[in-house]
């Protein structure tokens, strides 16, 4: 059954890290850097960022890719550093493009970049603060457009760069290390990477699910703090606390 999920989860052959490795060999590592850069800021979200990061960790662990001298853990550290640089470079490019073209993009109110999306994203930044950039990094499409919207809404550069870095480090290291440790523990997983895509999807959904649950609980009637002691007056079960 899991094998049947591959077309659904990956959509196309070129979204499959194994297919890419078969066609590009070790050059895939350098191609992956370019893909991460583009996906993180250049308006093209239909790229396998998550699966490539996972695949690179897995391929390095199983030595199907060997691009740097030294043990696999050294290769892994170098790879993650380069992926973080690529992700940040993409963010900065998207931000600066959005900042430079902000008024025309905002006024144009196009099919994809609608004015209401800019307004809603600006409100989202105001409401959720810095963590919006961290959470958004884990979500396909969001990590592509959140950078240009931040530029269009003229988010403070220092704030954007700092928290984009935090998000990039968390995104790259968590998914790469997941692939690396699973690849080390289960070497055969590299030949059946479609089974692991479910874990990647869980990684993408988990931050949003957590934020939704926390926001719902915080704003629930039973979470009211009438005595201003910093704790909700009632717990989830509705009992006074």
C-alpha positions in Angstrom: 0.0 0.0 0.0 2.8 2.4 0.9 4.3 1.9 -2.6 1.0 3.0 -4.1 1.4 6.3 -2.2 4.5 7.4 -4.1 2.7 8.9 -7.1 0.3 10.7 -4.8 3.0 12.1 -2.5 5.6 12.9 -5.0 3.4 13.6 -8.0 6.1 13.4 -10.7 9.3 11.4 -11.2 11.5 14.5 -10.9 10.1 15.0 -7.4 11.5 11.7 -6.3 15.1 11.9 -4.8 15.8 8.3 -6.0 14.9 9.2 -9.6 17.0 12.3 -9.4 20.0 10.4 -8.0 19.7 7.8 -10.7 19.8 10.5 -13.4 22.2 13.0 -12.0 24.5 10.9 -9.7 26.5 12.9 -7.2 25.8 16.1 -9.1 22.4 15.9 -7.5 24.0 17.4 -4.3 24.9 20.6 -6.1 21.6 20.7 -8.0 19.8 20.4 -4.6 21.5 23.6 -3.4 20.1 25.4 -6.4 16.6 23.9 -5.9 16.6 25.0 -2.2 17.7 28.5 -3.2 14.9 28.8 -5.7 12.2 27.3 -3.6 13.0 29.6 -0.6 12.4 32.8 -2.4 12.1 32.9 -6.2 8.3 32.4 -6.7 8.6 28.7 -7.7 7.1 26.5 -5.0 6.7 23.3 -7.1 10.0 21.9 -6.0 11.0 18.9 -3.7 12.7 20.9 -1.0 11.7 18.7 2.0 12.2 15.4 0.2 15.6 16.5 -1.2 16.8 17.5 2.3 15.7 14.1 3.7 17.1 12.3 0.7 20.5 14.0 1.0 20.7 13.0 4.7 19.8 9.4 3.8 22.1 9.2 0.8 25.1 10.6 2.7 24.4 8.1 5.6 24.3 5.2 3.2 27.3 6.6 1.1 25.2 6.7 -2.1 26.5 10.2 -2.3 30.1 11.0 -1.4 31.1 14.6 -2.4 33.4 15.6 0.5 36.5 13.8 2.0 36.2 12.4 5.5 33.7 10.4 7.5 30.0 10.7 6.8 29.3 12.8 9.8 31.7 15.4 8.5 30.1 15.3 5.1 26.7 15.8 6.8 27.9 18.9 8.7 29.3 20.5 5.5 26.1 19.6 3.6 23.8 21.1 6.2 25.9 24.3 6.3 25.7 24.7 2.6 21.9 24.0 2.6 21.4 26.6 5.3 23.4 29.1 3.2 21.3 28.3 0.1 18.0 28.7 2.1 19.0 32.0 3.6 20.3 33.3 0.2 16.9 32.4 -1.3 15.1 34.2 1.5 17.1 37.3 1.1 16.6 37.3 -2.7 12.8 36.9 -2.3 12.7 39.6 0.4 14.6 42.1 -1.5 12.6 41.5 -4.7 9.4 41.9 -2.8 10.7 45.1 -1.1 11.9 46.6 -4.4 8.7 45.7 -6.3 6.4 46.1 -3.3 4.0 48.8 -4.5 3.5 47.4 -8.0 3.0 43.9 -6.7 0.6 45.1 -4.1 -1.4 47.3 -6.4 -1.5 44.8 -9.2 -3.7 42.4 -7.1 -2.8 39.4 -9.4 -4.2 35.9 -9.4 -1.4 34.4 -7.2 -0.1 37.4 -5.3 -3.4 39.0 -4.2 -3.6 42.2 -2.2 -5.6 40.5 0.5 -2.8 38.0 0.9 -0.4 40.8 1.6 -2.8 42.3 4.1 -3.5 39.0 5.8 0.2 38.0 6.0 1.1 41.4 7.4 -1.6 40.8 10.1 -0.2 37.3 10.6 3.3 38.7 11.2 1.9 41.3 13.7 -0.1 38.6 15.6 2.4 35.8 15.7 5.6 37.7 15.6 8.9 36.1 14.8 7.7 32.5 15.0 5.7 33.1 11.7 9.0 32.9 9.8 10.1 29.8 11.7 6.8 27.9 11.3 6.3 29.0 7.7 9.6 27.5 6.8 8.3 23.9 7.3 5.3 24.4 5.1 5.5 24.0 1.3 4.3 27.0 -0.7 4.3 29.1 2.5 8.1 29.1 2.7 8.3 30.4 -0.9 5.8 33.2 -0.7 6.3 34.3 2.9 9.6 35.9 1.9 8.2 38.1 -0.8 5.3 39.1 1.3 7.7 40.1 4.1 9.5 42.3 1.6 6.3 43.8 0.2 5.0 44.7 3.7 8.5 46.1 4.5 9.1 43.9 7.5 12.2 45.1 9.4 15.3 43.7 7.7 17.1 42.8 10.9 14.1 41.0 12.2 13.5 39.2 8.9 17.1 38.1 8.5 17.5 36.9 12.1 14.4 34.8 12.2 14.8 33.5 8.7 18.2 32.2 9.8 16.5 30.5 12.8 13.9 29.0 10.6 16.5 27.8 8.0 18.7 26.2 10.7 15.7 24.4 12.2 14.3 23.3 8.9 17.5 22.0 7.3 19.0 20.3 10.3 15.8 18.6 11.5 15.0 17.1 8.1 18.5 16.3 7.1 19.3 14.6 10.4 16.0 12.7 10.2 17.2 11.3 6.9 20.7 10.7 8.1 19.8 8.8 11.3 17.1 6.8 9.7 19.5 6.0 6.8 22.1 4.9 9.3 19.7 2.7 11.2 17.9 1.3 8.2 20.2 1.3 5.1 17.5 -0.3 2.9 15.3 2.7 3.4 17.3 4.4 0.6 15.7 2.1 -1.9 12.2 2.7 -0.5 12.3 6.4 0.2 8.5 6.7 -0.6 7.8 5.0 2.7 9.7 7.8 4.5 7.8 10.6 2.7 5.0 10.1 5.3 7.5 11.2 8.0 8.4 14.3 6.0 4.7 15.2 5.6 4.3 14.8 9.4 7.2 17.2 9.9 5.5 19.7 7.6 2.1 19.5 9.2 3.2 19.2 12.9 4.2 22.9 13.4 1.0 24.2 11.9 -1.1 21.6 13.9 0.7 22.6 17.1 0.2 26.3 16.5 -3.5 25.8 15.7 -4.0 23.7 18.9 -2.1 26.2 21.1 -4.0 29.2 19.6 -7.4 27.4 20.0 -6.7 26.5 23.6 -5.4 29.9 24.5 -8.4 31.6 23.0 -11.0 29.2 24.3 -13.5 30.5 26.8 -12.2 28.2 29.5 -8.8 29.7 29.1 -9.9 33.2 30.3 -7.6 34.7 33.0 -10.0 36.9 35.0 -7.7 37.1 38.0 -4.6 38.1 35.9 -2.4 35.5 37.6 -1.0 34.3 34.2 -2.9 31.0 34.3 -6.3 30.2 32.7 -9.2 30.2 35.2 -10.3 26.8 34.0 -8.4 23.9 32.6 -9.3 22.0 29.5 -11.8 19.9 31.4 -13.6 23.0 32.5 -12.6 22.7 36.2 -11.6 25.8 38.2 -7.9 26.1 38.8 
